[in-house]
Amino acid sequence: MDLAALAHALIQHWPIWLVSVVLVVAAVIDGWALKVPNWITFPMIITGWIYSYAAGGFEGLGWSFAGSVVGLLLLYPLYSVGGMGAGDVKLLAGIGAWVHVEHTWQVFVATTIVGAIMAIVMVIASGQWKHHANQFVFIIREWFEVADPEQLYQIAAERKPRMRLLPYGIPMTLAALGYFACQGMYF
């Protein structure tokens, strides 16, 4: 691809390129600090709404809101029991603000797959697969036995310092970039 074609793709598909750059920044910060900061997520959500309104009026804004809500709802249950941070939830809501419901769902599915693969690789690389498998079964059993999201959140918060954590912004970014590329959304 020549420079002119790349420049044309950047101009033509700038929203996807912008979202991709923001996701990469979020993934780097998440990998380093185990947190996706609000100064990334809130502007991402708000600018997605503004862009969608500018590009599609109230209908575009409606689809943007719907994408944000779907992004929140898909990850909120895991957040509510301590399975991930709020920044990860807001990051998917930010993706939803820009790419709306259909693509948000697909990015979520891809993120689930990439996250599972990354978690398995982390467990194998640690050499403690049996410990992690037992811990996974224990956590799942806890969800069914305790069933109170607030209590589960507290239990998870107490356990968190002793656990190997997966910065979920990384698999979300890899999944989104891969999905965008496979769908031809960059060019």
Secondary structure, DSSP 4 states (H G I P E B T S, - for coil): --HHHHHHHHHHTHHHHHHHHHHHHHHHHHHHHS---HHHHHHHHHHHHHHHHHHHHHHHHHHHHHHHHHHHHHHHHHHHTTSS-HHHHHHHHHHHHHHHHHHHHHHHHHHHHHHHHHHHHHHHHHT-HHHHHHHHHHHHHHHHHH--HHHHHHHHHHHGGGSPP--THHHHHHHHHHHHHHTT---
